[in-house]
Amino acid sequence: MKRLFAVAWAVWCAAVSFGEVRTSEATLSALEKGIIAIVHFGPNTFTGREWGYGDTPASVFAPPKLDAAQWVAAAKAGGVRRIVLVCKHHDGFCLWPSAYNADYTVANTPWRDGKGDLVKEVRDATLAAGLEFGAYLSPWDRHHAEYARPAYTEYFHLQWAELMENYGPISEIWLDGANGGDGWYGGAKETRNIPAAPIYYDHPRLFKALKAKYPLCAIFGMDTDRTLRWPGNERGIVPEAYDLVRNGVFQPPEADTPLRGKWFWHPGDKAKSLKELTDRYLESVGRSGILDLGLAPNRDGLIDEGDVQRLKEFGDWVRRFNGVDLAKDAKCLVSYNSRKWSWILPEARTFDAIDLSEDLRKGLRVTSWKAFADDCQIACGKQIGYRRIVRFASPVTAKVVRIEVESDGKPEINLALRTIPPQDGSAPHLPEETAEKRLPYETVKAQGGEFVADFGTSLPLKGFAFTPGEGSKALPKGYVAYVSDDAKSWRKVASGEFGNILANPIRQDVRFDEPVAARYMKLDAVPFHGCAADWMANGAEFLFWR
């Protein structure tokens, strides 16, 4: 195994080196896309889960109107230039008729009479629209009986080989960070853990196969010269001082966030506002990263009309923002020795943002920079990278804009001056649970991992929503819900987990299969291993609806 990693490291270090920091054509090509999309669709869409347990019957997958071309058209209108399809999520269900999975693929469903191939349909529609195609294959598989054993590693590589051979060209592969835990595992229903992911999944073997088949393919979730790194949140934000270099290699961030509330489609979710999306663009693409928007087709197999509308609004905004450069006709004077660039405009102009870029084919060289407008400092920062956008609290008017840098070597810098288009989109669609359906309640108990609500009288309860407190470190892994008419005798009505709550601590909606009549509801928190859970930590909130 040690020899495998030595060989892999030699392969990674063979990347073309520009300047002091190695860069790859794969990461530069990914950055050039700006906005990409990752599509989540599968059994979870029909069950209301985010992380399927692996035991949901394949037969639930039956979208009556599925149209991959509609997905792609909506994404393209939103400025998306690469689509990554979640070909297999943690539940192990495959969106293609895999030769290595006999019981849990689209071939075992009513959809297309068991003869469909969704990976092919999405790949074909994506390429036909002039976009690039990428594939997500979850390393964790809660359905597979051999997960956490050597046989599963072989299965994992066979499926990747199948995708690479039959569904290319593939421009990006995704390896998620969820690796092991509770699962169905062929009926064992137990907890399984693995050693370090690179060891168990044999990353060097996968990297070698990928590089041989698709030399310019980028990778999310593996440490190589072509890595796109997770920025540490699922809000689509690259931190202000994010370091673009790891182990001497340029590894830019891919900032992922769902277009809606969650990764899979859920009734009542709605698209983010135009302001939130455009802010995320400036805080991801504008910080030398990629914005990865999560798209979630509905149970019909279509992108909701509200999502389609919001995507177009967002794409139009991005095109307007990038369409005007007030420094396009400026005269640029360069002093390499003093590391200064001056752009002299024909006349004084007013702008809302500066848009810097560094020619990374000559190296990531800038270590810090300052911007001046008519000799008044207006912005500063550390690395520039592929693109650095800084917007101002109020517009700036100037005739001369100057950039001064500290750098290793002689960088090549470019500047654009931008105006921020209006960020107010159309009125968002109301979620299913409008204010009229929400139930008033009194809190009977809110202590640690137990919460009890009193609705005053017996009512038909349809479910609840839990919104974690800001920055809470006492999040529950899941819940057990009970109801009662006297707060003494309790009846269990539901239980489950909050998929992905640690990485994406947003509102968690739970809907019961059928309304339950009761006056009281009690929620017991299921904690993560070795951690206490506190429902109300840091201002968390509940709501209930009928």
Secondary structure, 3 states (H helix, E strand, C coil): CHHHHHHHHHHHHCCCEECCEECCHHHHHHHHHCEEEEECCCHHHHHCCCCCCCCCCHHHCCCCCCCHHHHHHHHHHCCCCEEEEEEECCCCCECCCCCCCCCCEHHHCCHHHHCCCHHHHHHHHHHHCCCEEEEEECCCCCCCCCCCCHHHHHHHHHHHHHHHHHCCCCCEEECCCCCCEEECHHHCCEEECCCCHHHHCCHHHHHHHHHHHCCCCEEECCCCCCEEECCCCCCCCCCCCCCCEECCEECCEEEEEECCCCCCCCCCCCCCCHHHHHHHHHCCCCECCEEEEEECCCCCCCCCHHHHHHHHHHHHHHHHHHHCCCCCCCEEEEECCCCEEEEEEEEEEEEEEEEEEECHHHCCCEEEEEEEECCEEEEEECCCCCCEEEEEEEEEEEEEEEEEEEECCCCCEEEEEECCCCCCCCCCCCCCCCHHHECCCEEEEEECCEEEEEEEEEEEEEEEEEECCCCCCCCEEEEEEEEECCCCCCEEEEEEECCCCCCCCCCEEEEEEEEEEEEEEEEEEEECCCCCCCCCCCCCEEEEEC
